[in-house]
């Protein structure tokens, strides 16, 4: 996804799983459930 859309959707791009998990642990803490989606084009975005 182009970076322009990532900024508009307020999403944070990561280069890999380790970088992503480090960010989640730093921001949210150690007791978080994380789902890794290998192909982001196959998910549907829905409101919380």
Buried (B, 14 or more C-beta within 10 A) or exposed (E): EEEEEEEEEEEEEEEEEEEBBEEBEEEEEEEEEEEEEEEEEEEEEEEE
